[in-house]
Amino acid sequence: MKKFNVIILFSLIFMNTSCVKKNDSFNRYISKEKNIQFLVDQGRIHWSKRVNFKEARLAKLFLSKANSLNPDNQEIVELYARACYFVGYYIESNPDKSDSLFIQGFNATWSFIISTDEFQEGAALFEGDSTGKKIAGISNISEGMVPILYWWVSNYSRFLAKKPVMARLQSRDLIETALHRIISLKPDFFYHGSNRLFGGIYARLPGVELSLSMSNFDKAILGSPNYLGTYVVRAEYLYTKSGNRESFIKDLQIVLNADPTLLPNISPENLFEQEKAKRLLLKESKLFE
């Protein structure tokens, strides 16, 4: 009987210990989930106020922490990469810090892209070098991945924008593949963003007919005339390269005279584009010397 009691006692102790371990593990999981949700909620709150520099930086900070805890959540990755782009392009004045933000944005999205089954399946079908596998993987991306792919290529191309020509040429195939894939699946995504990016890229690549740049800008403006960034990029890259001073001024005046709130979801972006237009006009004489 005594032996039986000892066995029961040890069994109860073991069961108690197991329950405590399971409860601790479960509580840690719940705690982590709540923490991630808190970070995401705070990121969204600050993001909604991104017209303010401080709020935009806070949004990026909260979303960065959320992404580090859960890098496999598509919604978090998308908004985090967009926040990196926003702060790097519109707010950060230090080129090195801007580059760092763009790198964070394209690293987060690229890690997500290459982890997907569709990318892996596409890459596996190609027997060749790593670049070819990347292109094959991107070509197999589905429509649901368009937002991630767009913010990857946006951060990547913005990072490359002021890099030497050779660096831009080396990445051309990857970027063009991504943009063509987005256009084939969802051509109007982010106010015809792929055409806008093509317009800027083709305006700056050597040996490319400027008519290709113009046609892409035209498509973006025709489809989304109230997205002011297209006019700014066209003025900054295409018209300065072609020496078309009159069209340069005209595009920037269109931006300055526009109502930035016609697209409520991106009115902060439009307001910042108006500030960019003002700065470009101040540099007009220098740009057309």
C-alpha positions in Angstrom: 0.0 0.0 0.0 2.8 2.4 0.9 4.5 1.6 -2.4 1.3 2.4 -4.2 0.9 5.7 -2.5 4.5 6.7 -3.5 3.7 5.9 -7.1 0.6 8.0 -7.0 2.5 10.9 -5.4 5.2 10.9 -8.1 2.5 10.6 -10.8 0.8 13.7 -9.5 4.0 15.6 -9.3 4.8 14.7 -12.8 1.4 15.7 -14.1 1.6 18.9 -12.2 5.0 19.7 -13.7 3.8 18.8 -17.2 0.7 21.1 -16.8 2.9 24.0 -15.6 5.2 23.6 -18.6 2.3 23.4 -21.0 0.6 26.4 -19.4 3.9 28.4 -19.5 4.4 27.6 -23.1 0.8 28.5 -24.0 1.0 31.7 -22.0 4.2 32.7 -23.8 2.5 32.0 -27.1 -0.5 34.1 -26.2 1.7 36.8 -24.8 3.8 36.9 -28.1 0.6 37.1 -30.2 -0.8 39.9 -28.1 2.6 41.8 -28.3 2.6 41.4 -32.1 -1.0 42.6 -32.4 -0.2 45.6 -30.1 2.8 46.6 -32.3 0.8 46.2 -35.5 -2.1 48.3 -34.1 0.3 51.0 -33.0 2.0 50.9 -36.4 -1.4 51.4 -38.1 -2.4 54.2 -35.8 0.8 56.1 -36.5 0.7 55.3 -40.2 -2.7 56.9 -40.5 -1.0 60.1 -39.3 2.1 59.8 -41.5 1.7 63.3 -42.9 3.6 64.2 -39.7 7.3 63.3 -39.8 7.3 62.0 -36.2 4.3 59.8 -36.8 5.7 58.3 -39.9 8.9 57.3 -38.2 7.0 55.8 -35.3 4.9 53.8 -37.7 8.0 52.4 -39.3 9.5 51.6 -35.8 6.4 49.7 -34.5 6.1 47.8 -37.8 9.7 46.9 -37.8 9.4 45.3 -34.4 6.2 43.5 -35.4 8.0 42.2 -38.5 11.0 41.0 -36.6 8.6 38.9 -34.3 6.5 37.6 -37.2 8.3 37.9 -40.6 5.9 35.4 -42.2 2.8 37.6 -41.9 2.1 39.1 -45.4 0.0 42.0 -44.1 2.8 43.1 -41.7 5.6 42.7 -44.3 3.6 44.7 -46.8 2.9 47.7 -44.6 6.4 47.6 -43.1 8.0 47.7 -46.5 5.7 50.5 -47.5 6.6 52.5 -44.4 10.3 52.0 -45.1 9.8 53.4 -48.6 7.7 56.3 -47.3 10.2 57.4 -44.7 13.2 56.8 -47.0 11.7 58.7 -49.9 9.7 61.5 -48.4 11.2 62.2 -45.0 14.8 61.1 -44.6 17.3 63.7 -46.0 20.5 61.7 -45.3 21.2 59.6 -48.4 22.8 56.8 -46.4 19.9 56.6 -44.0 17.5 56.6 -46.9 19.4 53.7 -48.5 19.3 51.9 -45.2 15.5 52.2 -45.1 15.1 51.0 -48.7 17.4 48.0 -47.9 15.2 47.1 -44.9 12.2 47.3 -47.1 13.5 45.1 -49.9 15.1 42.6 -47.6 11.9 42.0 -45.7 9.8 41.6 -48.8 12.4 39.5 -50.6 12.7 37.1 -47.6 9.0 36.7 -47.8 8.9 36.2 -51.6 11.6 33.5 -51.7 9.9 31.6 -48.9 6.7 31.1 -50.8 5.8 27.8 -52.6 5.1 29.6 -55.8 8.5 31.2 -56.0 10.2 27.9 -55.0 8.2 26.0 -57.7 9.1 28.5 -60.4 12.8 28.6 -59.5 12.9 24.8 -59.4 11.8 24.6 -63.0 14.9 26.7 -64.2 18.2 24.9 -64.6 20.8 27.6 -64.6 22.3 30.4 -62.6 20.9 32.0 -59.5 19.7 35.1 -61.4 17.8 32.9 -63.8 16.2 31.1 -60.9 15.1 34.4 -59.3 13.6 35.5 -62.5 11.7 32.2 -62.9 10.5 32.4 -59.3 9.2 35.9 -59.7 7.5 35.0 -63.0 5.5 32.4 -61.0 4.2 34.8 -58.4 0.4 34.8 -58.0 -1.9 37.8 -57.9 -2.2 37.6 -54.1 1.5 38.4 -53.9 1.4 41.6 -56.0 1.5 44.0 -53.0 4.6 42.3 -51.6 6.3 42.2 -55.1 5.4 45.8 -55.7 7.0 47.1 -52.5 10.0 44.9 -53.0 10.6 46.4 -56.5 9.8 49.9 -55.3 12.3 49.8 -52.5 14.9 48.1 -54.7 14.6 50.5 -57.6 14.6 53.5 -55.3 17.8 52.2 -53.7 19.3 51.8 -57.2 18.1 55.2 -58.5 21.2 57.1 -57.7 23.7 54.3 -58.0 26.2 53.9 -60.8 24.8 52.9 -64.2 26.4 49.5 -64.0 24.6 48.6 -60.8 21.3 49.5 -62.4 22.0 47.6 -65.5 22.9 44.5 -63.5 19.6 44.5 -61.8 17.5 45.4 -64.9 16.3 41.9 -65.7 15.1 41.2 -62.2 13.3 44.6 -61.9 11.7 44.3 -65.3 10.5 40.8 -64.6 8.8 41.9 -61.4 7.2 44.9 -63.0 5.9 42.9 -66.0 4.5 40.3 -63.6 2.6 42.9 -61.7 1.2 44.5 -64.9 0.1 41.1 -66.1 -1.7 40.3 -62.9 -2.9 43.7 -61.6 -1.9 46.6 -63.9 -3.5 49.3 -61.9 -2.0 48.3 -58.5 -1.0 51.3 -56.5 -2.2 53.8 -59.0 -0.5 52.2 -62.0 2.7 52.1 -60.0 4.5 49.7 -62.3 4.1 52.0 -65.3 5.3 54.9 -63.2 8.4 52.9 -62.1 9.1 51.8 -65.7 8.9 55.4 -66.8 11.5 56.5 -64.3 13.8 53.6 -64.9 13.7 53.9 -68.7 14.3 57.7 -68.5 17.6 57.0 -66.8 19.0 53.9 -68.4 21.5 54.5 -71.3 20.6 53.2 -74.7 16.8 53.1 -74.0 14.5 55.1 -76.3 12.8 57.9 -74.3 9.6 57.1 -76.0 9.4 53.9 -73.8 9.6 56.1 -70.7 7.0 58.5 -72.1 4.5 55.8 -73.0 4.7 54.3 -69.5 4.2 57.7 -67.8 1.3 58.3 -70.1 -0.3 55.0 -69.1 0.1 55.8 -65.5 -1.3 59.3 -65.8 -4.2 58.1 -68.0 -5.1 55.4 -65.5 -4.5 57.4 -62.2 -4.4 61.1 -63.0 -4.8 62.2 -59.4 -1.6 60.4 -58.2 0.7 63.4 -58.2 3.9 61.4 -57.9 3.8 60.4 -61.6 4.1 64.0 -62.7 6.9 64.7 -60.3 9.0 61.7 -61.5 8.3 62.5 -65.1 9.5 66.0 -64.6 12.5 65.0 -62.6 13.8 62.2 -64.8 12.3 62.3 -68.3 12.0 66.1 -69.0 15.4 66.9 -67.4 17.0 64.3 -69.6 15.2 65.4 -72.8 15.8 69.0 -72.0 12.1 69.8 -72.1 12.0 72.8 -69.8 8.5 73.8 -70.7 7.0 70.4 -70.0 9.1 70.2 -66.8 7.4 73.4 -65.5 4.0 72.3 -66.7 4.0 69.0 -64.9 5.2 70.6 -61.6 2.5 73.3 -61.9 -0.1 70.6 -62.3 1.1 69.1 -59.1 1.1 72.4 -57.2 -2.4 73.3 -58.4 -3.9 69.9 -57.7 -6.1 68.9 -54.8 -4.0 66.4 -52.8 -7.1 65.0 -51.1 -8.9 63.6 -54.2 -7.3 60.3 -53.3 -7.9 60.1 -49.5 -5.9 57.0 -49.0 -2.7 58.6 -50.3 -3.3 62.3 -49.5 -0.1 62.3 -47.3 1.9 61.0 -50.3 0.3 63.7 -52.6 1.1 66.4 -50.1 4.7 65.4 -50.0 4.8 65.2 -53.8 3.7 68.9 -53.8 6.7 69.7 -51.6 9.0 67.8 -53.9 7.5 69.8 -56.8 8.4 73.1 -55.1 12.0 72.0 -54.5 12.4 70.9 -58.1 11.1 74.3 -59.4 13.6 76.0 -57.2 16.4 74.0 -59.0 15.0 74.6 -62.4 17.8 76.9 -63.6 20.5 74.5 -62.4 18.8 71.5 -64.0 18.5 73.1 -67.4 21.9 74.9 -67.6 
